[in-house]
Amino acid sequence: MGALLTVQEQNRLLGIARDAISLYLNRGTVYEPSCGEGSLQESRGVFVTLIRNGQLRGCIGTFHSQRPLCREVAAMAIAAATGDPRFYPMTPKELEDVSIEISVLSPLRKIDDSLEIEVGKHGIYLEMGGHSGVLLPQVAVENRWDRRAFLQNTCCKAGLDKNAWQSPDCTLYVFSAQIFGDSGKGL
């Protein structure tokens, strides 16, 4: 993973995410923020998670980016608000009640043994037979899952049998994330 983001950089990204969603929902305009120098200019994977009334309201991200981090956060925030297929597009009024969580990712690392997965440290990405699924590191902690439950739920998210992770045809990857959020009303 690149250098850890400072509190100031984290707050800047949270502001960018909220501004991007607001501008898009209210005016249909895609926000292209200025990134400045340093970490916000790096191309890094990122997921943006939206939480309303303590419940997931949207989560979209990417492992690979061709854009600077600040612009990827803006794009993923808009996508989480309007393009997560599990939810209807967010309305401008809802934004008042939403908390934003950003997970800045390390590169994916292929593993050969599921015992390498450290719950609380790693997220899981798996692929098998044209299916793929991902769960962020915090999901296992929030749900109090052990390694096996974490793997099973990642398989289910991919549309696979819950024990598909045990197949030699299943490819497992781990990643870590720097996770931070705002103190919006959604929590």
VOGU-3710 file (C-alpha; in Angstrom, 3 decimals, decimal comma):
1> mgalltvqeq> 0,000/0,000/0,000  1,199/3,539/-0,594  1,900/5,896/2,255  -0,827/6,198/4,860  -3,026/9,224/4,358  -2,851/11,996/6,917  -5,953/13,116/8,813  -6,005/16,225/6,623  -5,931/14,083/3,437  -8,639/11,806/4,832
11> nrllgiarda> -10,866/14,796/5,592  -10,225/16,195/2,112  -11,310/12,887/0,520  -14,433/12,696/2,690  -15,314/16,254/1,627  -14,709/15,367/-2,021  -16,988/12,318/-1,730  -19,824/14,300/-0,141  -19,435/17,207/-2,594  -19,354/14,820/-5,570
21> islylnrgtv> -22,583/13,107/-4,498  -24,319/16,414/-3,752  -23,297/18,036/-7,034  -24,376/14,985/-9,027  -27,712/14,490/-7,259  -28,639/18,178/-7,338  -27,275/19,253/-10,737  -26,305/16,112/-12,648  -22,724/17,389/-12,763  -19,693/15,117/-12,328
31> yepscgegsl> -17,210/16,648/-9,887  -13,568/16,726/-11,052  -11,703/17,925/-7,949  -8,208/19,365/-7,925  -5,877/16,841/-6,317  -2,840/18,962/-5,504  0,419/17,169/-4,794  1,297/14,011/-2,921  -0,849/11,048/-1,895  -4,122/12,357/-3,344
41> qesrgvfvtl> -2,456/12,432/-6,774  -1,478/8,721/-6,660  -3,509/6,108/-8,567  -4,873/3,720/-5,931  -7,797/1,371/-5,513  -10,635/2,653/-3,359  -14,135/1,730/-2,203  -16,733/4,240/-1,024  -19,400/2,938/1,360  -22,569/4,849/2,215
51> irngqlrgci> -24,421/4,151/5,476  -27,924/5,407/6,321  -29,673/4,669/9,623  -26,972/2,149/10,472  -27,599/0,194/7,253  -25,613/-0,139/4,057  -26,971/2,284/1,440  -24,393/1,707/-1,299  -20,850/0,516/-1,838  -18,836/0,675/-5,042
61> gtfhsqrplc> -15,115/0,598/-5,659  -12,227/-0,468/-7,800  -8,924/-2,235/-7,236  -7,204/-0,534/-10,151  -7,429/3,115/-11,081  -6,100/5,180/-13,939  -7,150/8,378/-12,150  -5,659/10,230/-9,188  -7,080/9,057/-5,844  -9,078/12,258/-5,274
71> revaamaiaa> -10,874/11,852/-8,616  -11,409/8,120/-8,106  -13,061/8,873/-4,745  -15,406/11,353/-6,454  -16,312/8,805/-9,147  -16,837/5,931/-6,693  -18,931/8,137/-4,375  -21,293/8,995/-7,230  -21,391/5,330/-8,261  -22,165/4,192/-4,693
81> atgdprfypm> -24,993/6,738/-4,470  -26,541/6,032/-7,850  -25,178/2,818/-9,355  -25,110/0,087/-6,711  -27,565/-2,458/-8,177  -28,705/-3,518/-4,703  -30,317/-0,103/-4,070  -32,384/2,499/-5,832  -30,487/5,713/-6,689  -30,100/8,064/-3,740
91> tpkeledvsi> -32,127/11,277/-3,571  -30,647/14,657/-2,571  -32,681/14,607/0,677  -31,157/11,272/1,722  -27,624/12,668/1,598  -28,306/14,603/4,817  -28,678/11,284/6,669  -25,750/9,422/5,105  -22,335/8,702/6,584  -19,465/8,103/4,196
101> eisvlsplrk> -16,718/5,545/4,717  -13,694/5,373/2,420  -11,393/2,359/2,137  -8,107/3,097/0,352  -6,729/-0,253/-0,782  -3,383/-1,953/-1,036  -2,690/-3,887/-4,235  -4,225/-7,377/-4,447  -1,948/-10,240/-3,367  -2,665/-13,777/-4,600
111> iddsleievg> -2,539/-16,402/-1,865  -2,244/-20,178/-2,099  -3,518/-21,010/1,379  -6,648/-19,597/3,014  -4,808/-19,721/6,363  -2,916/-16,618/5,175  -6,120/-14,583/5,612  -6,059/-12,482/8,780  -9,564/-11,450/9,838  -9,537/-7,763/10,729
121> khgiylemgg> -6,513/-7,065/8,550  -7,383/-8,499/5,138  -10,212/-8,157/2,711  -10,902/-11,032/0,322  -11,307/-11,034/-3,435  -11,970/-14,376/-5,132  -12,509/-15,575/-8,680  -13,888/-18,830/-10,040  -15,526/-19,810/-13,311  -16,266/-16,261/-14,423
131> hsgvllpqva> -17,638/-15,268/-11,016  -15,937/-12,902/-8,600  -16,706/-11,486/-5,192  -15,127/-9,078/-2,762  -15,647/-8,206/0,878  -13,746/-5,396/2,592  -11,716/-6,098/5,763  -14,210/-4,347/8,045  -17,125/-6,561/6,938  -15,799/-9,630/8,765
141> venrwdrraf> -15,185/-7,604/11,926  -18,614/-5,929/11,837  -20,316/-9,318/11,440  -18,048/-11,125/13,919  -17,079/-13,705/11,298  -14,192/-16,103/11,623  -12,018/-16,883/8,577  -14,325/-19,666/7,358  -17,484/-17,521/7,562  -15,628/-14,667/5,829
151> lqntcckagl> -14,662/-16,971/2,952  -18,153/-18,486/2,732  -19,806/-15,064/2,584  -17,375/-13,883/-0,095  -18,337/-16,956/-2,148  -22,036/-16,171/-1,694  -21,434/-12,575/-2,777  -19,822/-13,966/-5,945  -22,907/-16,108/-6,616  -21,022/-19,316/-5,822
161> dknawqspdc> -21,655/-22,182/-3,422  -20,540/-21,128/0,053  -17,697/-23,664/0,064  -16,400/-22,893/-3,438  -13,320/-21,289/-1,857  -12,068/-24,819/-1,122  -11,991/-25,731/-4,831  -8,603/-25,787/-6,601  -10,314/-23,755/-9,355  -10,954/-20,849/-6,958
171> tlyvfsaqif> -8,310/-18,137/-6,924  -7,973/-16,180/-3,671  -6,513/-12,714/-3,170  -6,107/-10,596/-0,062  -5,678/-6,875/0,392  -5,572/-4,412/3,250  -7,198/-1,005/3,532  -6,868/2,297/5,308  -10,455/2,880/6,430  -11,890/6,199/7,581
181> gdsgkgl> -15,268/7,882/7,676  -17,119/11,021/8,527  -19,429/11,545/11,460  -22,547/11,936/9,351  -25,962/10,935/10,662  -26,015/7,555/8,925  -24,308/5,584/11,675
//
